[in-house]
């Protein structure tokens, strides 16, 4: 009796959360029991939506599509690597099958994470059925994602820094300017730069770290003075270029 009251309470909360459509309490109750976990741990709002989509409630499908369409497309894009020409076909095929697939959702986890797993597995299955020769998706999708993000950041930040970098470098001490040029223009390794300055590599690394911090502050101040797309945009770029990675950039 106590469980039924608790289930009824979360059912009412979910109903308030989704005011544009409704489902039967008995359907909701059955799914909660099927989850076989503590009622308090059930993702009841997501479960309510999934049941409604499963039952072909039109408004529910519209709500689901509005919330999750972009996330599903993004996951398909990451999983496909270089085969983006079939992205739309996979998306349409998946969306046709999702209402039935959502009938298996039990609210044990958030719907977002569940959908990501379903999408990944669907893409794998699609490749197998179509006999498409492809690289292993699991091993390469994260690398693809990282490469895409790096290219976007590289393009955006290089354009931004071209406007402000020369002035920031000019405000450094002469030896600091030389170190920055050797490191990021001539692409020398720390060991090579240390040899030029006749100091040990750890001392050079310590000095370079201080120069980077000084450059960050100067770049930020200059950018704010010139009102270049705000503080957060530049902060992202500073982290991108000064994170000790071996990114080669042409600022000329």
N, C-alpha and C positions, 0 to 999 in steps of 0.2 A: 504493500500500500504506500509506504514511504517513497519507494522508487517511482511509482506512478505519479505521485504529487510532484516530485522533483522533475521528472520528464515533462509534465504538464507546464511547469514553470518555465523551463528553457524553451519549450514549444511556443509559449506566449511571447517570450522575449524575441525569438526568431521571427515570429509573425509581425511584431512591431517593427523589426529591422527591415522586413520586406513587405511593406504595406500594399504594394500594387498587385500581389497575387497571394494565393493561399493553398495549402494542402491539408489533407485529412490528418487528424491527430493520430489515428491508428497506424497510418503509413509511417509517420515520424517515429512513433513509439517502437514499431517493429524494427526499424533501422538502428535505433539506439541500443536495443537489446542485442541485435546482431553484432554490434561493434564489440561487445563483450569486454568493455573497459569501464572504469569509474565514470559515472554519468557526468561528473564535473569536468572530465577531460575531453568530452566529446566536442568537436568543432560544430556546435549545433546550428550556427547561422549558415555555415557552408553546407551542412547536411540538409538543411531546409531548402536551400537553393537547388542543390543537386537532385533532391527528390522531385521538386517541381519541374525541373528540366526533363528528368526521366519520365514524368507523367505527361510530357508534351504541353505544359502550360505555356502558351505563347509569350506572355509578358515576361515570364521567368527566363525563357531563352534569350529574349532581347536584353535583359539585365545581365545575364551571364556573358553574352557576346560582347557587350559594351565594356565589361570589366576585364575580361581575359583574352580578348582577341589579340591585342598587341603582344602580350606575354607569350602566347602560343606561337605567333609568327616569329618572334625573336628567337625562341628556342629552336624552331625548325631551321631558321637561318644559320644559327650557330652549329647545328648538327650536320647541315648539308656540306659544310666546308666550301668547295668551289662549285657545287652543283645547284646554284641558285636558280637555274632555268626551270627546275621542276618544283620549286618552292610552292608556287600557287596551287599546283595539282595536289601536292601532299596536304596542304592546308584545307582545301575544299573536301578532299576525301576524309580527312580526320574530323572535320566539323560535321559531316554527315553521320559519322559513327559515334560521335561523342554523347548524344542523348542516351543511347543504349549503354554506353560505357559508364556514364554517370550513375546508372542504376546500381553499380557495384560499389560506389563510394559509401563508406560507412562512418565517416567523420572521425576516424582514428588520428588523422593528421589534418593540417590545413589544406584546403582545396588547391591552393596555388602550388604547393609542393607536389601534391598528388598529380596535378595536371602536367607539371614539368616531366615527371617520370613517365607518365602515359605518352606524352608527345615524343620523348626520346625513344621509347620502345616502339612506337608506331613508325617512326622514321626508319629504324632498323628493319622492321618487318616489311616496310615498303620496298627497301632495297633488295631484300631477299626474294620477295614475290616477283619483282620486275627483273631479277637477275642482273642487277647493276653492279659492275665491278667497282668497288670503292675502298677507300682506306678505312681503317678501324675508327669508327666515330668516337668511341669513348676516349681513345688515346689522343685524338687531335682536336676535339671541339674546344677544349679550354685554350689550347695554343692558338687556335683560330680566333677565338674571342679576344685574347690578349693582343694578337697582331693587329686586329681591327681597331681596337682601342688605341694602341700605340700610334698607328698611322693617323688617326683622327687628331690625337693630341699633338703629334709632330707637326701636322699641317697648321693647326690653329695656333700653337704656341710659337712656332717659328715666325709666323706673320706678326704676332704680337711683339715678340722680342726684337725683331728687326727695327722697330720704332724706338726702343728704349735702351737696348744693350750698349751701343757705343757711348752714350752719355754716362751710363753706370760704370763702365770700364775706365773711362777717363778720370773718374773721381777716386780711383784706387791709387795706391802708391806705385811707383815705377816697377819695383820688383814683383808686386802682386799682379800688375798688368801682364808682365812677361809670363808668369806662371799660368795665368788664365789662358793666354794665347797658346802657350805650349801644350796645355792640357786639352783645350776644346777646339783650337783651330788646327794645330799641327798633329793632334791626336797622339801625343807622346805618353808613354806609361810613366807612372809615378817614379819608378826606379831610374828612368832616363832623365827626368826633370831634376831629381835629387843629385844626380851625377853632374849636371850642368851647374847647379848652385853649390856644389861641393859640400853637401850636407847628407846625413843619413836618411834613408827612405822614411822611417817613422817620423822624423822631424818634418819632412816635407809633407807627409800626410796630415800631420797636426796643423801645419801652416795652411795647407789647402782647405782644410775644414773651416778654419777661421775666415779665410777669404770667401768661401761659399756663403757663410752666414752674413758676411758684410755685403756681398753681392745681392743676396735676397732682400736685405733691408733697403739697399739703394734702389733696386729694381722696383720694389713695392712703392717706395716714396715717389719715384719718378712717374710710375704708372698712375698713381692716385692724383698727382699734380696735373697730368695730361688727360685724366678722366678716360682711361682705356678700359671699358667694359667692366669696371668694378673690381673690388678686392678679391672675391672668390675665384674669378676666372684666372687672375694672375697667380694666386696661391697654388692653384692646381698645376699651372705651368712650372712654377718654381720647384714643386715637388717632383715633377716629371723630369726636368733637366738636371737637377742637382741631387739625384738619389744614388750616385756612384755607379750608375749603369754606363755601359759603353756606347751610348747613342752618339752618332756623329751628325752634327748639324752644320749647315752652311748658312751663316747669318749675313752673308754679303749680298 
